[in-house]
Amino acid sequence: MAMIPNFFGNRRNSIFDPFPLDVWDPFKDFDFPSLSSFPQLSRENSAFVNTRVDWKETPEAHVFKADLPGLRKEEVKVEIEDDRVLQISGEWNAEKEDKNDTWHRVERSSGKFSRRFRLPEDVKMDHVKASMENGVLTVTVPKVEMKKPEIKSVVISG
């Protein structure tokens, strides 16, 4: 018997194996609900979860950047509602399946997506601009220029 543990060879049961196959699972007797119990987390809705958007504020504007790989600008909608809500939506279409194909892994999302953001009061709703380049949607919402208060010196008499 070797004194040095073999981590890469036979994976039966060894006192030297840091990851034995018969590890006690403290949760095995609990009845956890499956993902099918949560339709909002199902695969056809996963595109909603996977739409990543960054929102940064500069002195001049609020800038939103959304990763939308594989979509053209015609497939994306950017809308502003009256109550200052920015909505970015669209749909990824699933690849057509052939009966003779064997899928080994499916990680790309398909389906509709929609993200909504409530904008602050200091934005110009009529001057929103959007552009799409290399699968990244950029929405720029300019801010209202805050008028700096005019300061007048007052002469003190007496």
NORDA-V690393 format. One record per pair of residues at least 24 apart in sequence whose C-alpha atoms are under 6 Angstrom apart, sorted by the first residue. I is the first residue (numbers start at 1). J is the second residue. Records with the same first field share a line. If there is no record, write none. Layout:
I = J, J
This chain:
44 = 111
47 = 109, 110, 111, 113
48 = 113
60 = 142, 143
61 = 141, 142, 143
62 = 140, 141
63 = 139, 140
64 = 138, 139
65 = 137, 138
66 = 136, 137
67 = 136
68 = 135, 136
69 = 135
84 = 118, 119
85 = 117, 118, 119
86 = 116, 117
87 = 115, 116
88 = 114, 115
89 = 113, 114
